[in-house]
Amino acid sequence: MKKEAAIERRIEKVKRDLAKLGPMRPGSLTVQTRSWGGEYCQLSYTHQGKGHTQYVPERNRKEVERQLANYRKFRELTQLWVQLGIELCTLKLRNEADQ
């Protein structure tokens, strides 16, 4: 029972952490070089099975990087939540079978 409670507390923390995330977007930001010189930032991502690219002005670069970081954190947290959920369900089923 202690282990179940510990897992449930960790799940609640994951939920709180998810609620704190700000704006997010998937993808990666790369610096592209123009053939005639100069550089620009390009956002590339896949959404609903379709690939997208988008020009990102330098003035927006930091914000887009924050959004990408939030999305990575979102993915990490949701994977952790699923992992903890599987552990919790397995533990509960095992405990019910032992009784």
C-alpha positions in Angstrom: 0.0 0.0 0.0 2.9 2.4 0.7 4.2 1.9 -2.8 0.8 2.6 -4.3 0.5 5.8 -2.3 4.0 6.8 -3.4 3.2 6.2 -7.1 -0.1 8.1 -6.7 1.8 11.1 -5.2 4.3 11.1 -8.1 1.4 11.0 -10.6 -0.2 14.0 -8.8 3.2 15.9 -9.1 3.3 15.1 -12.8 -0.2 16.5 -13.2 0.8 19.7 -11.4 4.0 20.0 -13.5 1.9 19.6 -16.7 -0.5 22.4 -15.5 2.5 24.8 -15.1 3.7 24.4 -18.7 3.2 27.4 -20.9 2.6 27.5 -24.7 4.1 24.7 -26.6 4.7 23.4 -30.0 6.4 20.4 -31.5 9.3 20.5 -33.9 12.9 21.6 -34.2 14.4 24.9 -34.9 17.4 25.1 -37.3 19.5 27.8 -38.8 19.5 27.7 -42.6 22.0 29.4 -44.8 20.9 31.2 -47.9 22.8 30.5 -51.1 23.4 34.2 -51.6 24.6 34.6 -48.0 22.9 35.2 -44.7 21.1 32.9 -42.3 17.5 32.5 -41.1 15.7 30.2 -38.6 13.3 27.6 -39.7 10.9 25.6 -37.6 10.1 22.1 -38.9 7.4 19.9 -37.4 4.9 17.2 -38.2 1.3 17.6 -37.2 -1.6 15.2 -38.0 0.7 13.3 -40.4 1.7 16.3 -42.4 5.1 18.0 -42.4 5.3 21.7 -42.0 8.1 24.3 -42.1 7.8 27.9 -41.0 10.2 30.8 -41.1 10.9 32.2 -37.6 12.1 35.8 -37.4 15.1 36.3 -35.2 13.0 38.5 -32.8 10.8 35.4 -32.1 13.5 32.9 -31.8 13.8 32.8 -28.0 10.0 32.4 -27.6 9.9 29.6 -30.1 12.8 27.9 -28.3 10.8 28.1 -25.1 7.7 26.6 -26.8 9.8 23.8 -28.1 11.3 23.1 -24.7 7.8 23.1 -23.1 6.7 20.5 -25.7 9.7 18.3 -24.9 8.9 18.6 -21.2 5.2 17.8 -22.0 6.3 14.6 -23.8 8.6 13.6 -20.9 6.0 14.2 -18.3 3.2 12.3 -20.2 5.5 9.4 -20.8 6.3 9.3 -17.1 2.6 9.5 -16.2 1.9 6.5 -18.5 4.8 4.5 -16.9 3.6 5.3 -13.4 0.1 4.4 -14.4 1.2 1.0 -15.6 3.2 0.4 -12.4 0.2 1.4 -10.3 -2.3 -0.8 -12.2 0.1 -3.7 -12.0 0.6 -3.3 -8.3 -3.2 -3.0 -7.6 -3.9 -6.1 -9.6 -1.2 -8.0 -7.8 -2.5 -6.9 -4.4 -6.0 -7.8 -5.3 -4.9 -11.3 -6.4 -3.0 -11.8 -3.2 -6.0 -11.1 -1.1 
